[in-house]
Amino acid sequence: MTGLAEQPLGRFLEEVAEASPAPGGGSSAAIACALAAALVEMAARLAGGSEEGAERARGLRRHALELAERELTSYRPVLAALRLPRDDPSREQRLESTLTQASAPPLAIAEAAAETAVLAAQVARASSPSVRGDALTGAVLAEAAGAAAAALVEINLSQRAGDAALDRARAARRRAGEARARALALASGGDASSPV
């Protein structure tokens, strides 16, 4: 089977559109994060003098693609647990355990997306106006990816108020949103001087 990174974009979109559980929201969020990181990487290279930023973005891009692959199978154990008879004494514990495990990849995606959005805001601030739009687009895409992934964690862990994974996912979503707001303030001439 060809990995997601080697597939043509059109084929991936066809697979997402099929009536099957994967690839779904998690892998799509990870691909959006990878695309955001690629834009930030390109903007950092074009901005000049930002090789460190470009390398960080490249690492995030690769990490997001790995997470997209992990997401392809992360929900299968949950589906298997849901298929158990309702009177099976192990059903609830298996369901809880598999939902915890299935939440790990989207949590990692949300955190990678937050880091990508923060980096995008930094690169946008250092970029000329002709390159800034690419970094801004990266920030917006990263925020969307992070919000989507955090929502998946919330859905999986909806019965566990105060769970550390929920708190981390929500914190990542906030970080991504704040970074996106700082980045977009540059486009509108606002004050984006707050620390990123």
VMD Tcl script that draws the C-alpha trace (Angstrom):
set ca {
  {0.00 0.00 0.00}
  {1.29 3.44 -0.94}
  {1.81 5.82 1.96}
  {-0.10 9.10 2.03}
  {3.03 11.11 1.23}
  {3.54 9.17 -2.01}
  {-0.08 9.37 -3.19}
  {-1.26 11.89 -5.75}
  {-3.44 14.55 -4.14}
  {-6.44 13.58 -6.24}
  {-6.22 9.96 -5.04}
  {-6.07 11.05 -1.40}
  {-9.13 13.25 -1.86}
  {-10.98 10.33 -3.49}
  {-10.11 8.11 -0.52}
  {-11.32 10.74 1.96}
  {-14.62 11.02 0.06}
  {-15.27 7.25 0.16}
  {-17.80 5.82 2.59}
  {-15.15 4.38 4.90}
  {-13.82 5.49 8.29}
  {-10.29 6.25 7.08}
  {-8.78 8.44 5.93}
  {-11.03 10.80 7.83}
  {-10.86 13.93 9.92}
  {-7.64 13.10 11.72}
  {-5.59 12.31 8.65}
  {-7.09 15.29 6.85}
  {-6.14 17.60 9.73}
  {-2.61 16.19 9.69}
  {-2.33 16.74 5.92}
  {-3.54 20.32 6.39}
  {-0.87 20.79 9.07}
  {1.78 19.37 6.72}
  {0.65 21.76 3.98}
  {0.79 24.67 6.42}
  {4.31 23.69 7.47}
  {5.37 23.43 3.82}
  {4.16 26.99 3.19}
  {6.01 28.23 6.26}
  {9.13 26.39 5.14}
  {8.94 28.01 1.71}
  {8.29 31.46 3.17}
  {11.21 31.08 5.59}
  {13.54 30.12 2.74}
  {12.36 33.02 0.58}
  {12.65 35.45 3.49}
  {16.38 34.70 3.68}
  {18.35 34.42 6.87}
  {15.74 32.08 8.35}
  {17.28 28.66 7.70}
  {16.55 27.61 11.27}
  {12.88 28.43 10.75}
  {12.85 26.54 7.47}
  {14.36 23.47 9.12}
  {11.84 23.60 11.96}
  {9.02 23.83 9.43}
  {10.47 20.92 7.47}
  {10.55 18.81 10.64}
  {6.94 19.73 11.40}
  {5.92 18.86 7.84}
  {7.47 15.41 8.13}
  {6.02 14.85 11.60}
  {2.53 15.80 10.40}
  {2.77 13.30 7.53}
  {3.78 10.57 9.98}
  {0.79 11.47 12.15}
  {-1.51 11.31 9.11}
  {-0.34 7.72 8.55}
  {-0.89 6.83 12.22}
  {-4.38 8.26 12.06}
  {-5.35 5.84 9.31}
  {-5.59 2.95 11.78}
  {-5.91 4.65 15.17}
  {-9.72 4.37 15.33}
  {-10.01 0.71 14.28}
  {-9.78 -0.64 17.84}
  {-12.59 1.74 18.89}
  {-14.81 0.40 16.10}
  {-14.01 -3.16 17.17}
  {-14.95 -2.33 20.76}
  {-18.21 -0.74 19.62}
  {-19.09 -3.94 17.76}
  {-18.92 -5.98 20.96}
  {-22.33 -6.99 22.34}
  {-23.68 -4.44 24.79}
  {-23.84 -7.08 27.50}
  {-20.17 -8.04 27.08}
  {-18.57 -7.31 30.48}
  {-15.34 -6.10 28.86}
  {-17.03 -3.72 26.41}
  {-16.97 -0.51 28.47}
  {-13.39 -0.91 29.62}
  {-12.20 -1.77 26.10}
  {-14.08 1.18 24.69}
  {-12.58 3.55 27.23}
  {-9.08 2.19 26.65}
  {-9.31 2.33 22.86}
  {-10.72 5.88 22.91}
  {-7.74 6.95 25.02}
  {-5.33 5.36 22.55}
  {-7.20 6.79 19.55}
  {-6.88 10.29 21.04}
  {-3.08 10.25 21.00}
  {-2.59 10.96 17.26}
  {-5.07 13.86 17.05}
  {-3.57 15.34 20.21}
  {-0.13 15.17 18.59}
  {-1.59 16.76 15.44}
  {-3.11 19.61 17.47}
  {0.22 20.26 19.17}
  {2.17 20.12 15.89}
  {-0.35 22.49 14.33}
  {0.05 24.94 17.22}
  {3.82 24.87 16.80}
  {3.39 25.39 13.05}
  {1.08 28.37 13.59}
  {3.52 29.96 16.06}
  {6.38 29.48 13.61}
  {4.23 30.87 10.79}
  {3.62 34.06 12.78}
  {7.35 34.42 13.42}
  {8.20 33.89 9.75}
  {5.43 36.29 8.65}
  {6.85 38.99 10.89}
  {10.33 38.50 9.40}
  {9.09 38.33 5.78}
  {8.72 40.99 3.14}
  {5.15 41.72 2.05}
  {5.67 39.71 -1.15}
  {6.32 36.52 0.87}
  {4.23 37.24 3.95}
  {1.00 35.95 2.39}
  {2.39 32.44 2.22}
  {3.33 32.45 5.90}
  {-0.08 33.92 6.77}
  {-1.79 31.16 4.79}
  {0.31 28.66 6.70}
  {-0.84 30.17 10.00}
  {-4.52 29.99 9.01}
  {-4.24 26.40 7.77}
  {-2.32 25.37 10.89}
  {-4.99 26.87 13.13}
  {-7.72 25.02 11.24}
  {-5.79 21.76 11.49}
  {-5.23 22.27 15.20}
  {-8.87 23.15 15.89}
  {-10.07 20.09 13.98}
  {-7.64 17.75 15.74}
  {-8.48 19.20 19.17}
  {-12.18 18.65 18.43}
  {-11.47 14.98 17.69}
  {-9.77 14.63 21.07}
  {-12.77 16.29 22.72}
  {-15.17 13.92 20.98}
  {-13.16 10.85 21.97}
  {-12.79 11.95 25.58}
  {-16.11 13.74 26.02}
  {-16.98 11.73 29.14}
  {-13.76 12.67 30.96}
  {-13.83 16.25 32.17}
  {-10.43 17.26 33.49}
  {-8.50 14.72 31.43}
  {-4.94 15.94 30.80}
  {-5.21 15.13 27.08}
  {-8.31 17.33 26.82}
  {-6.48 20.18 28.54}
  {-3.48 19.80 26.23}
  {-5.66 19.72 23.11}
  {-7.53 22.85 24.17}
  {-4.27 24.63 25.02}
  {-2.87 23.74 21.59}
  {-6.00 25.08 19.91}
  {-5.69 28.35 21.85}
  {-1.99 28.72 20.97}
  {-2.72 28.17 17.29}
  {-5.57 30.70 17.35}
  {-3.47 33.33 19.08}
  {-0.61 32.80 16.63}
  {-2.98 33.06 13.67}
  {-4.39 36.31 15.06}
  {-0.88 37.76 15.44}
  {0.01 36.72 11.91}
  {-3.15 38.19 10.39}
  {-2.62 41.43 12.28}
  {0.43 41.93 10.06}
  {-1.73 41.74 6.95}
  {-4.17 44.35 8.25}
  {-1.48 46.66 9.57}
  {-2.36 45.92 13.20}
  {0.03 45.46 16.07}
  {1.65 42.05 15.84}
  {4.53 42.95 18.09}
  {3.44 40.80 21.02}
  {5.78 37.88 21.67}
  {5.10 34.77 19.68}
}
mol new
graphics top color blue
foreach p $ca { graphics top sphere $p radius 0.5 }
foreach p [lrange $ca 0 end-1] q [lrange $ca 1 end] { graphics top cylinder $p $q radius 0.2 }
display resetview
